[in-house]
Amino acid sequence: MDRTRVVLVLRAGLPAHQAVNAAAVLGTSAAHLLSGDVGAPGLDASGHRFAGITTIPVPVLVADRGELSTVYRSLSNLQQVTLIPFTEVARRARTYPEYLAVLADTHHAADDLVGVLIVGAASPVTKATRKLALLGAEDAGDEPSFG
């Protein structure tokens, strides 16, 4: 069986406050999908307790608007992949009811993505995202971490 892969892809060029907000919203939204993938609490050497965190690495990647749309569309019909999109409609809304109202009047809201959280079988997720750069490390070659 294919292992689970989790990837967060944000639109390149977002101001830092928008990128962090999108990552926080998508991460919070994903919590119900990954609730079984949180590790046990840990202790440091001085006995200080730390709550468990996800056991699955979550790389944060960037893609330009066209690439982001291509990744989203390439995975949107696969049953073994769950997508949680964050659109401009959502980013601009000040309340959840406002978001739902504007969304209901917006055609093709997914054409204007700010980011998307991808959870699914490693093979198709990796294939769709392997050429994308890590956020902030486009040229550094950094490896993904658990946080």
C-alpha positions as CSV (number, residue, x, y, z in Angstrom):
1,M,0.0,0.0,0.0
2,D,1.2,3.5,-0.9
3,R,2.2,5.6,2.2
4,T,0.4,8.9,3.0
5,R,2.1,12.1,1.8
6,V,1.1,15.5,3.0
7,V,2.2,18.6,1.0
8,L,1.3,22.3,1.4
9,V,1.7,24.3,-1.8
10,L,1.4,28.1,-1.7
11,R,1.3,30.5,-4.5
12,A,4.7,32.0,-5.1
13,G,5.2,35.7,-4.4
14,L,2.6,36.0,-1.6
15,P,3.5,38.6,1.0
16,A,4.7,36.8,4.2
17,H,1.6,37.6,6.2
18,Q,-0.6,36.0,3.5
19,A,1.6,32.9,3.1
20,V,1.6,32.3,6.9
21,N,-2.2,32.9,7.1
22,A,-2.9,30.5,4.3
23,A,-0.6,27.9,5.9
24,A,-2.3,28.3,9.3
25,V,-5.8,28.0,7.8
26,L,-4.9,24.9,5.7
27,G,-3.0,23.3,8.5
28,T,-5.9,23.8,10.9
29,S,-8.4,22.5,8.3
30,A,-6.3,19.4,7.8
31,A,-6.3,18.5,11.5
32,H,-9.3,16.2,11.1
33,L,-7.7,14.3,8.3
34,L,-4.5,13.6,10.2
35,S,-5.7,13.2,13.8
36,G,-4.4,9.7,13.9
37,D,-1.0,10.8,12.8
38,V,0.0,12.8,15.9
39,G,2.8,11.3,17.9
40,A,2.9,10.8,21.6
41,P,4.0,13.6,23.9
42,G,7.7,13.8,24.7
43,L,9.9,15.0,27.5
44,D,13.2,17.0,27.2
45,A,16.2,16.1,29.3
46,S,15.0,18.5,32.1
47,G,11.6,16.8,32.3
48,H,9.6,19.5,30.4
49,R,6.7,18.0,28.6
50,F,6.0,18.7,24.9
51,A,2.7,17.9,23.2
52,G,2.8,15.4,20.3
53,I,3.1,16.7,16.8
54,T,2.4,15.2,13.4
55,T,4.5,12.2,12.5
56,I,4.3,13.0,8.8
57,P,6.7,15.5,7.3
58,V,4.8,18.5,5.7
59,P,6.9,20.3,3.2
60,V,5.7,23.8,2.3
61,L,6.3,24.3,-1.4
62,V,5.7,27.2,-3.8
63,A,4.3,27.3,-7.3
64,D,3.3,30.2,-9.6
65,R,-0.4,30.7,-10.2
66,G,-0.4,28.4,-13.4
67,E,1.7,25.6,-11.7
68,L,-0.6,25.7,-8.6
69,S,-3.7,25.4,-10.8
70,T,-2.0,22.5,-12.8
71,V,-1.2,20.6,-9.6
72,Y,-4.7,21.1,-8.2
73,R,-6.4,20.0,-11.4
74,S,-4.0,17.0,-11.9
75,L,-5.0,15.6,-8.5
76,S,-8.6,16.8,-8.2
77,N,-10.2,13.6,-9.6
78,L,-8.1,11.0,-7.8
79,Q,-9.9,9.1,-5.1
80,Q,-6.7,8.4,-3.2
81,V,-6.0,12.2,-2.8
82,T,-7.8,14.8,-0.7
83,L,-7.3,18.4,-1.6
84,I,-8.1,21.4,0.7
85,P,-8.0,24.5,-1.4
86,F,-7.6,28.0,0.0
87,T,-8.9,30.5,-2.6
88,E,-8.8,34.3,-3.0
89,V,-12.5,34.2,-2.1
90,A,-11.6,32.7,1.3
91,R,-8.5,34.9,1.8
92,R,-10.5,38.1,1.3
93,A,-13.5,37.1,3.5
94,R,-13.6,38.5,7.0
95,T,-16.1,35.9,8.4
96,Y,-17.0,32.3,7.4
97,P,-20.6,33.2,6.5
98,E,-19.2,36.0,4.2
99,Y,-16.9,33.4,2.6
100,L,-19.8,31.0,2.0
101,A,-22.0,33.7,0.5
102,V,-19.3,35.0,-1.8
103,L,-18.2,31.5,-2.8
104,A,-21.8,30.6,-3.7
105,D,-21.8,33.5,-6.2
106,T,-18.3,32.8,-7.6
107,H,-17.8,30.8,-10.7
108,H,-14.6,28.6,-10.8
109,A,-13.2,29.8,-7.5
110,A,-10.5,27.2,-7.7
111,D,-9.0,29.1,-10.6
112,D,-7.7,31.7,-8.2
113,L,-5.9,29.6,-5.5
114,V,-3.7,31.0,-2.8
115,G,-2.7,27.5,-1.7
116,V,-3.7,23.9,-1.4
117,L,-3.1,21.2,1.1
118,I,-2.7,17.8,-0.4
119,V,-3.1,14.6,1.6
120,G,-3.0,11.3,-0.2
121,A,-1.1,8.4,-1.7
122,A,2.5,9.2,-2.0
123,S,2.9,8.2,-5.7
124,P,0.5,10.7,-7.3
125,V,1.2,13.4,-4.8
126,T,5.0,13.2,-5.3
127,K,4.6,13.0,-9.1
128,A,2.5,16.2,-9.1
129,T,4.7,18.2,-6.7
130,R,8.3,16.9,-7.2
131,K,9.5,19.8,-9.2
132,L,8.2,22.5,-6.9
133,A,10.6,24.5,-4.7
134,L,10.5,24.6,-0.9
135,L,9.1,28.0,0.4
136,G,12.0,30.3,1.1
137,A,14.6,27.7,0.0
138,E,14.1,27.8,-3.8
139,D,17.9,27.6,-4.2
140,A,19.1,26.3,-0.9
141,G,18.3,22.6,-1.3
142,D,16.8,22.3,2.2
143,E,15.0,19.1,3.2
144,P,11.4,19.1,4.5
145,S,10.9,18.8,8.2
146,F,8.1,17.7,10.5
147,G,7.1,21.3,11.2
